Amino acid sequence: MKPIKCMPQKISKLLLGSLMLVAAIALVIIGITLLPVFGFILAVPVVALSFYIYSLNLNDQCEIDLS
């Protein structure tokens, strides 16, 4: 496959990972200011999900390959 055909999938993967990272940062800020324990407890899985999304690979047909 040509790399240009996979560009929308790569961009969507990047945007989804970035969105999760921004959400995690927002939860950390909430954890510092409003809900100290609850915000941090929610932020940890969101950060892990963000790094998991970044580490996903695209297969030859430009789909996310979970294996």
Secondary structure, 3 states (H helix, E strand, C coil): CCHHHHHHHHHHHHHHHHHHHHHHHHHHHHHHHCCHHHHHHHHHHHHHHHHHHHHCEECCCCCEECC
